[in-house]
Amino acid sequence: KNETRDTSKERETREKEQQGKTRETLMRAYPSFGNVSQALGSPSQMARPRMAVKVEPKAPATPKPEPQATVASIVGDKKNNDGAKKKQKQVSFNVVDRDAGEIERTRGFFHKISPSLVATISFFLFSFVSFIYLSTSHPTVAGGDNGELVVSAFQWSVAHPPGYPLFTTIGYFLAHGLSIGSVAWRVSLISSLSNALASVFLFLTILRSTYSKSVALFGALIFAFSPLTWQYS
C-alpha cells in the first residue's frame, strides 16, 4: 500500500511539473492572453498550442447579368399565361355550375316538373272537387251546428265560442251578395270552396315530397272525398 501511495504521488508530481512547463510555453507563445485558461482549454489540449488562423476577406460577388428575353421564352410565358387563364375560367365555370345546381335544388319540385303543368293540374283539381261539393251540398239547413252558424252569418252576429268571426263575416257577404240558392246553401259555399282549396295545397305538398304527379293527385282526392271531409263540405 505504501509503495502504491508513493507511485501515485510521484505520478501527480510529474503531471504538475509537465503542466507547469506547458503553461510557461503557452505564455511565451501567447503573451497577449491575460487569462491562461482561454488558451489552455481542456487539459487534453494543453500540449498542443493553438495556432492563429488568418481569415482573408471574401471578394464581393459580381451580379449576374439578367437573361435577355428571347422569342422562345416569350412564347412559353404566353402559353403559361393562357393555361392559367383557362384553368381559372374552368374553376369559375365549376363554381357557376355548382351555384346553379344549388339554385335549381332550392326551387323544390319545379326543377323536375314545369310550373305550367302544376298550375294546370291544380286548377282542374280545384274545379272538379268544387263541382262535386256544390252538387252534393245540402240545399237547406243540415244537422249539428249548421243552423246556428247560418243564422250568425246572416245576421253578422256572434256564434258559440270561439265565435268564428272569419266564417260569419264571409258568410254575411255571401248570404246578402248572392241571389242563387237558399241562404244556407250560400253560406255552405265557404266550407265547399275552402276544402277544395285545401285539396290543392295537399296535392302540391305531396308533389314536392315525392315528385310524382299520380301519387300527389291520388292523395289529394282521397282527402277531398273522405267521408268526414265530404260531409262538412
FITISE-474784 format. One line per field, with one value per residue (C-alpha): x, y, z. Coordinates in steps of 0.05 Angstrom, whole numbers, plus 5000, padded with zeros to 4 digits. Each point is the difference from the previous one (the first is absolute). Layout:
# residues N
u: [X;...];
v: [Y;...];
w: [Z;...];
# end
This chain:
# residues 233
u: [5000;5057;5033;4934;4992;5071;4989;4936;5034;5058;4951;4962;5067;5021;4933;5004;5071;4978;4939;5046;5047;4941;4973;5068;5004;4930;5012;5062;4961;4939;5024;4937;4954;4989;4958;5038;4937;4977;5062;5003;4929;4992;5059;5005;5016;5054;5057;4976;5008;4946;5020;4968;4963;5000;4933;5004;4940;4957;4995;4931;4958;4989;4926;4980;4973;4925;4983;4972;4930;4999;4944;4996;4995;4946;4960;5009;4976;4940;4982;5006;4956;4948;5001;4990;4943;4967;5006;4972;4941;4988;4999;4952;4955;5000;4980;4945;4975;5000;4962;4951;4989;4987;4950;4966;4995;4971;4943;4966;4958;5003;5069;4969;4929;4983;4961;4948;4984;4994;4954;4956;4992;4986;4946;4964;5005;4968;4946;4983;4997;4960;4950;4989;4993;4950;4960;4993;4994;4937;4949;4975;5022;5035;5010;5050;5022;4981;4936;5034;5058;4954;4958;5063;5028;4935;4992;5075;4996;5044;4993;5020;5073;5047;4951;5027;5009;5031;4947;4942;5030;5010;4931;4966;5026;4983;4930;4984;5042;4976;4929;5006;4977;4979;5036;5026;5028;5034;5034;5021;5041;5053;5012;4996;5050;5047;5004;5011;5057;5028;5001;5042;5051;5004;5013;5058;5029;5001;5027;5058;5017;4992;5008;4944;4938;4959;5016;4986;4935;4978;5015;4962;4938;5001;4999;4947;4951;5012;4933;5014;5029;4944;4947;5022;5009];
v: [5000;5048;4986;5013;5066;5020;4983;5042;5059;4996;4997;5061;5037;4984;5023;5065;5013;4984;5047;5055;4993;5001;5064;5034;4979;5026;5065;5012;4982;5042;5060;5040;4953;5023;4941;4935;4958;5030;4972;4935;4975;4928;4964;4952;5059;5031;4967;5026;5076;5033;5035;5064;4994;5058;5011;5036;5043;4974;5039;5030;4957;5029;5004;4951;5031;4991;4953;5037;4982;4957;4981;4931;5027;5050;4945;4954;5055;5013;4926;4997;5062;4970;4935;5037;5040;4936;4968;5062;5001;4926;5010;5059;4958;4945;5050;5028;4930;4981;5064;4988;4928;5025;5052;4945;4956;5056;5009;4939;4958;5051;4974;4934;5021;5062;5054;5005;4926;5006;5060;4964;4938;5044;5039;4938;4968;5060;5005;4925;4997;5065;4974;4935;5038;5050;4946;4959;5055;5008;5047;5021;4997;4935;4970;5018;5073;5016;5037;5043;5018;5018;5046;5032;5012;5028;5048;5012;4982;4958;4924;4955;5004;5012;5041;4984;5074;4986;4949;5045;5061;4963;4965;5068;5026;4936;4997;5071;5005;4939;4987;4926;4944;5005;5038;4935;4978;5067;4996;4929;5025;5020;4928;4972;5048;4998;4924;5000;5049;4956;4942;5041;5018;4927;4981;5050;4976;4927;5019;5037;4941;4943;5034;4954;5032;4936;4990;5073;5000;4935;5026;5065;4963;4953;5059;5038;4942;4969;4993;5053;5053;4990;5003;5068;5028];
w: [5000;5017;4933;4964;5036;4983;4927;4996;5034;4951;4942;5025;5009;4929;4972;5038;4974;4929;5007;5026;4941;4953;5032;4992;4927;4986;5036;4956;4938;5018;5040;4982;5038;5071;5019;4992;5001;4934;4966;5039;4988;5024;5034;4940;4954;5044;4962;4933;4992;4961;4936;4977;4934;4953;4966;4934;4981;4944;4937;4987;4954;4931;4981;4946;4937;4990;4943;4940;4978;4938;4954;5030;5071;4980;4965;5061;5048;4956;4999;5076;5008;4952;5039;5066;4971;4974;5068;5033;4951;5012;5075;4992;4955;5052;5054;4956;4984;5074;5018;4944;5025;5070;4974;4960;5061;5042;4951;5029;4955;4943;4978;4977;4981;4960;5037;4945;5007;5076;4993;4949;5044;5061;4963;4974;5069;5033;4947;5004;5076;5005;4948;5040;5066;4972;4966;5064;5052;5042;4968;5068;5073;5019;5069;5055;5006;4929;5018;5053;4954;4943;5043;5030;4930;4973;5059;5008;5073;5047;5000;5058;5022;4968;4960;4929;4980;4932;4982;5021;4963;4934;5009;5009;4934;4964;5030;4981;4936;4962;4976;4981;5045;5072;5055;5029;4933;4990;5068;4987;4941;5050;5022;4930;4968;5060;5000;4925;5008;5057;4951;4952;5054;5021;4927;4996;5066;4980;4931;5032;5044;4950;4931;4976;4969;5006;5073;5017;4963;5031;5070;4988;4974;5060;5047;4960;4997;5068;5038;5053;4953;4949;5054;5026;4929];
# end
